[in-house]
Amino acid sequence: MLTKYCKGACAITAALTLMAGVAQADNQLVMIVDGGYFPAVTYAQPGDNIVFENKSAGDHVMRGPDDSWVSDPIAVDGRYVLNLTHSTPLTFTGTGTDGIEVAGEISYDEPPLTE
């Protein structure tokens, strides 16, 4: 009976290890700068995290269309992490302390090749 238990536990451990390797999310950095985002288009996949890092002169609030998601104010040098799902809108806007709204985009396409 103990042998059966050990075989079952080993099979479960192997399956979980395989799934963990396949389901690894990537972090994509988007810098918030005065007047925009860098990069303006972020290439990612569902399951990835978009890490917004505020490098502007003041606090910044991020939001999806129709306020589908809204960050708290992100302080200078602060971060906000958005986990992407299949239902996450692929556009976002943000407003800094200057009141100017800027827009960015997420794409599930392959990134263009650079030479």
C-alpha positions as semicolon CSV with decimal commas, in nm:
position;residue;x (nm);y (nm);z (nm)
1;M;0,000;0,000;0,000
2;L;0,286;0,237;0,079
3;T;0,438;0,164;-0,263
4;K;0,111;0,262;-0,433
5;Y;0,105;0,587;-0,234
6;C;0,466;0,667;-0,328
7;K;0,399;0,604;-0,697
8;G;0,091;0,830;-0,686
9;A;0,279;1,105;-0,504
10;C;0,567;1,085;-0,756
11;A;0,325;1,107;-1,049
12;I;0,154;1,413;-0,900
13;T;0,490;1,578;-0,827
14;A;0,609;1,516;-1,184
15;A;0,286;1,657;-1,331
16;L;0,301;1,969;-1,114
17;T;0,667;2,025;-1,203
18;L;0,588;2,000;-1,574
19;M;0,291;2,239;-1,542
20;A;0,495;2,491;-1,344
21;G;0,759;2,500;-1,617
22;V;0,501;2,556;-1,891
23;A;0,290;2,813;-1,705
24;Q;0,574;3,051;-1,618
25;A;0,467;3,415;-1,662
26;D;0,695;3,686;-1,794
27;N;0,716;4,038;-1,656
28;Q;0,699;4,313;-1,919
29;L;0,823;4,652;-1,799
30;V;0,644;4,970;-1,908
31;M;0,804;5,291;-1,788
32;I;0,574;5,583;-1,716
33;V;0,754;5,895;-1,837
34;D;0,635;6,252;-1,866
35;G;0,410;6,263;-2,172
36;G;0,381;5,890;-2,244
37;Y;0,481;5,529;-2,190
38;F;0,792;5,344;-2,296
39;P;0,735;5,132;-2,486
40;A;0,412;5,270;-2,631
41;V;0,317;4,916;-2,741
42;T;0,400;4,626;-2,510
43;Y;0,415;4,274;-2,656
44;A;0,296;4,014;-2,406
45;Q;0,077;3,706;-2,366
46;P;-0,209;3,616;-2,131
47;G;-0,059;3,513;-1,797
48;D;0,220;3,770;-1,823
49;N;0,247;4,065;-1,588
50;I;0,275;4,422;-1,707
51;V;0,487;4,610;-1,454
52;F;0,424;4,985;-1,475
53;E;0,715;5,176;-1,322
54;N;0,667;5,549;-1,263
55;K;0,967;5,750;-1,383
56;S;0,768;6,071;-1,432
57;A;0,781;6,386;-1,221
58;G;0,469;6,306;-1,016
59;D;0,211;6,045;-0,916
60;H;0,030;5,862;-1,196
61;V;-0,302;5,669;-1,208
62;M;-0,348;5,388;-1,465
63;R;-0,681;5,257;-1,597
64;G;-0,832;5,025;-1,852
65;P;-1,117;5,127;-2,084
66;D;-1,440;5,208;-1,899
67;D;-1,243;5,173;-1,573
68;S;-1,228;4,794;-1,618
69;W;-0,923;4,818;-1,390
70;V;-0,780;5,119;-1,205
71;S;-0,456;5,152;-1,012
72;D;-0,408;5,348;-0,695
73;P;-0,184;5,652;-0,749
74;I;0,162;5,523;-0,839
75;A;0,427;5,734;-0,665
76;V;0,748;5,840;-0,839
77;D;0,970;5,529;-0,864
78;G;0,670;5,319;-0,757
79;R;0,525;5,021;-0,942
80;Y;0,188;4,876;-1,033
81;V;0,156;4,517;-1,157
82;L;-0,126;4,416;-1,394
83;N;-0,171;4,042;-1,456
84;L;-0,298;3,980;-1,809
85;T;-0,587;3,745;-1,874
86;H;-0,771;3,668;-2,196
87;S;-1,032;3,927;-2,093
88;T;-0,789;4,210;-2,006
89;P;-0,849;4,508;-2,239
90;L;-0,551;4,573;-2,464
91;T;-0,550;4,951;-2,425
92;F;-0,489;5,165;-2,119
93;T;-0,466;5,529;-2,025
94;G;-0,310;5,716;-1,742
95;T;-0,318;6,058;-1,587
96;G;-0,035;6,228;-1,404
97;T;-0,046;6,510;-1,155
98;D;-0,032;6,750;-1,452
99;G;-0,379;6,626;-1,559
100;I;-0,262;6,521;-1,906
101;E;-0,399;6,183;-2,017
102;V;-0,173;5,952;-2,218
103;A;-0,250;5,616;-2,382
104;G;-0,068;5,287;-2,431
105;E;-0,135;4,950;-2,586
106;I;-0,075;4,580;-2,521
107;S;-0,042;4,343;-2,816
108;Y;-0,063;3,964;-2,816
109;D;0,107;3,961;-3,160
110;E;0,468;3,860;-3,209
111;P;0,695;4,162;-3,160
112;P;0,840;4,306;-3,480
113;L;1,192;4,202;-3,562
114;T;1,468;4,455;-3,507
115;E;1,789;4,456;-3,707
